[in-house]
Amino acid sequence: MTNKKATKEDIDKTWNFIKDDFLREDGLIDWDKLKETFHDISLMEDQVSEVYMTITGGQMSKINYEASAVISAYEEELNKIFIEKPKHIDLDFVESEDWIAWTLKSIEEGKEVSEDEKLIVYYHSALFNYIENHKILLNTLEKIKKSKSIKEARLIAEEEIKNQK
C-alpha cells in the first residue's frame, strides 16, 4: 500500500498555484476564503476516508493513498467475500444488475437476505460511488486544466462543488 507523502517541492508548487485565491487585493490573506476552503477540504477528507475504510475492510483511512492501492485493497476484500461465499450464491447472477436490484428490493420489503448477500451489494454500491466521484473529479480537473487563469480555475472548482451539493 502506497501512502503518498508530499514533498516540499509538491507543497510549494501547489501553494504557488492557489495562493492568489487566498490573497486580497492589498496582498493580505483573505481569512474567510481560507477558512471556507479548509472546511470544504475537511469535509471531503472525512467522506473519502469513510469510503476508503468501508471498501478496504478497514485497511485504509488516509486520503493520500494512490487510487491503485485503494482499488487493489477493495478487490482483495471482494475476493475474500467470493472465496468464502456460501454455496447458495450463484456468482454469474450476483454480478448482474438484476441481482443487485432484486436484493435491494428484498431488503426494502423486509424479506430474508443473507449477510453475505447484503455485504456484496454494499461493496458494489461503495465501488460504484467511488468510481462516479473519481469520474467527476477527473472531469473537473480537465476543465481546470483548460482554464486561462487561476481565478477562472477557482470559479470552475467552486461551480463543481456547488453542483455536488
C-alpha positions as CSV (number, residue, x, y, z in Angstrom):
1,M,0.0,0.0,0.0
2,T,1.4,3.3,-1.0
3,N,0.7,6.2,1.2
4,K,1.9,9.1,-0.9
5,K,3.7,11.8,1.1
6,A,4.0,15.3,-0.4
7,T,7.5,16.7,-0.8
8,K,8.3,20.3,0.0
9,E,8.5,20.9,-3.8
10,D,5.0,19.5,-4.3
11,I,3.7,21.7,-1.5
12,D,5.4,24.8,-2.8
13,K,4.1,24.1,-6.4
14,T,0.5,23.7,-5.1
15,W,0.7,26.8,-3.0
16,N,2.1,28.9,-5.8
17,F,-0.8,27.8,-8.0
18,I,-3.5,28.6,-5.5
19,K,-2.2,31.4,-3.3
20,D,-3.7,34.2,-5.3
21,D,-7.2,32.7,-4.5
22,F,-6.5,33.5,-0.8
23,L,-4.9,36.9,-1.1
24,R,-6.9,40.1,-1.1
25,E,-6.0,42.9,-3.5
26,D,-3.9,44.5,-0.8
27,G,-1.8,41.3,-0.6
28,L,-3.1,40.2,2.8
29,I,-4.7,36.8,3.4
30,D,-8.5,36.6,3.0
31,W,-9.1,34.5,6.1
32,D,-12.8,33.9,5.2
33,K,-11.9,32.3,1.9
34,L,-9.1,30.3,3.5
35,K,-11.4,29.0,6.3
36,E,-14.2,28.1,3.9
37,T,-11.7,26.2,1.7
38,F,-10.3,24.3,4.7
39,H,-13.8,23.5,5.8
40,D,-14.6,22.0,2.4
41,I,-11.3,20.1,2.4
42,S,-12.0,18.7,5.9
43,L,-15.5,17.6,4.8
44,M,-14.0,15.9,1.7
45,E,-11.3,14.2,3.8
46,D,-13.9,12.8,6.2
47,Q,-16.1,11.5,3.3
48,V,-13.2,9.9,1.3
49,S,-11.8,8.4,4.5
50,E,-15.1,6.8,5.3
51,V,-15.4,5.3,1.8
52,Y,-11.8,4.0,1.9
53,M,-12.4,2.4,5.3
54,T,-15.5,0.7,4.0
55,I,-14.3,-0.6,0.7
56,T,-10.9,-1.7,2.0
57,G,-12.3,-3.6,5.0
58,G,-10.7,-1.1,7.4
59,Q,-7.2,-1.4,5.9
60,M,-7.0,2.3,4.7
61,S,-8.3,5.5,6.0
62,K,-6.0,8.2,4.8
63,I,-7.0,10.1,1.7
64,N,-3.5,10.3,0.2
65,Y,-3.3,6.7,-0.9
66,E,-2.8,6.2,-4.6
67,A,-6.0,5.2,-6.3
68,S,-4.4,1.9,-7.5
69,A,-3.7,0.9,-3.8
70,V,-7.3,1.6,-2.8
71,I,-8.7,-0.3,-5.7
72,S,-6.4,-3.2,-5.0
73,A,-7.4,-3.4,-1.4
74,Y,-11.1,-3.2,-2.5
75,E,-10.5,-6.1,-4.9
76,E,-8.9,-8.1,-2.0
77,E,-12.0,-7.5,0.1
78,L,-14.3,-8.7,-2.7
79,N,-12.1,-11.8,-3.2
80,K,-12.5,-12.6,0.5
81,I,-16.2,-12.4,0.1
82,F,-16.3,-14.5,-3.0
83,I,-13.8,-17.1,-1.9
84,E,-15.6,-17.6,1.4
85,K,-19.0,-17.2,-0.1
86,P,-21.9,-19.6,0.9
87,K,-22.6,-22.3,-1.6
88,H,-26.1,-21.0,-2.5
89,I,-24.8,-17.8,-4.2
90,D,-24.7,-18.0,-7.9
91,L,-21.8,-15.7,-8.9
92,D,-23.0,-15.3,-12.5
93,F,-26.3,-13.9,-11.1
94,V,-24.6,-11.9,-8.4
95,E,-22.6,-9.9,-10.9
96,S,-25.8,-8.8,-12.7
97,E,-27.7,-5.6,-12.1
98,D,-30.8,-7.7,-11.8
99,W,-29.4,-9.5,-8.8
100,I,-28.4,-6.2,-7.1
101,A,-31.9,-4.8,-7.8
102,W,-33.6,-7.9,-6.5
103,T,-31.5,-7.9,-3.3
104,L,-32.2,-4.2,-2.6
105,K,-35.9,-4.8,-3.2
106,S,-35.9,-7.8,-0.9
107,I,-34.1,-5.8,1.8
108,E,-36.7,-2.9,1.5
109,E,-39.6,-5.4,1.7
110,G,-38.1,-7.0,4.8
111,K,-37.5,-10.4,3.2
112,E,-34.8,-12.5,4.5
113,V,-31.4,-11.9,2.8
114,S,-28.1,-13.4,3.9
115,E,-25.5,-11.1,5.4
116,D,-23.1,-12.2,2.6
117,E,-25.6,-11.0,0.0
118,K,-26.1,-7.7,1.8
119,L,-22.3,-7.3,2.0
120,I,-21.8,-7.9,-1.7
121,V,-24.5,-5.3,-2.5
122,Y,-22.8,-2.9,-0.1
123,Y,-19.4,-3.3,-1.7
124,H,-20.8,-2.9,-5.2
125,S,-22.5,0.3,-4.1
126,A,-19.4,1.6,-2.5
127,L,-17.3,1.0,-5.5
128,F,-19.9,2.5,-7.8
129,N,-19.9,5.7,-5.7
130,Y,-16.1,5.8,-5.6
131,I,-15.9,5.4,-9.4
132,E,-18.6,8.1,-10.0
133,N,-16.8,10.5,-7.7
134,H,-13.5,9.8,-9.3
135,K,-15.0,10.5,-12.8
136,I,-16.5,13.8,-11.5
137,L,-13.1,14.8,-10.1
138,L,-11.2,13.9,-13.3
139,N,-13.8,15.8,-15.3
140,T,-13.4,18.9,-13.1
141,L,-9.6,18.6,-13.3
142,E,-9.8,18.6,-17.1
143,K,-12.0,21.7,-17.1
144,I,-9.5,23.4,-14.7
145,K,-6.5,22.5,-16.9
146,K,-8.2,24.3,-19.8
147,S,-8.8,27.5,-17.7
148,K,-6.8,30.6,-18.7
149,S,-6.2,31.9,-15.2
150,I,-6.2,30.9,-11.5
151,K,-9.3,32.9,-10.9
152,E,-11.1,31.0,-13.7
153,A,-9.9,27.7,-12.4
154,R,-11.2,28.6,-8.9
155,L,-14.6,29.6,-10.4
156,I,-14.8,26.3,-12.2
157,A,-13.9,24.4,-9.0
158,E,-16.4,26.4,-6.9
159,E,-19.1,25.7,-9.5
160,E,-18.4,22.0,-9.5
161,I,-18.6,21.9,-5.7
162,K,-21.9,23.7,-5.8
163,N,-23.2,21.2,-8.3
164,Q,-22.2,18.3,-6.0
165,K,-24.2,19.7,-3.0
